[in-house]
């Protein structure tokens, strides 16, 4: 397992407080990245259950993985089942597709 980013300035935003958030967000990011490294398709709930994080946090970490400073991964999304159900699944791949 890879270690979480240590630099508190990797994350940002108006509600980000390095003292309270840097370690937690770094650990979440590492867990999501490590889980998704296998290229499998998963819903936000499936990812969240595997890494013990809420779906909203998982969604944010997937967005982080798209950023250059976090590896510039490609995060793909597709409907699971009928598109009208609104359920999506995601997979992470390195580089552009």
Buried (B, 14 or more C-beta within 10 A) or exposed (E): EEEBBEEBEBBEEEEEEBEEBBBEBBBBBBBBBEBBEEEEBBBBEBBBEBBEBEBEBBBBBBEBBEEEEBBEBEBEEEEBEEEEEEEBBBBBEEEEE
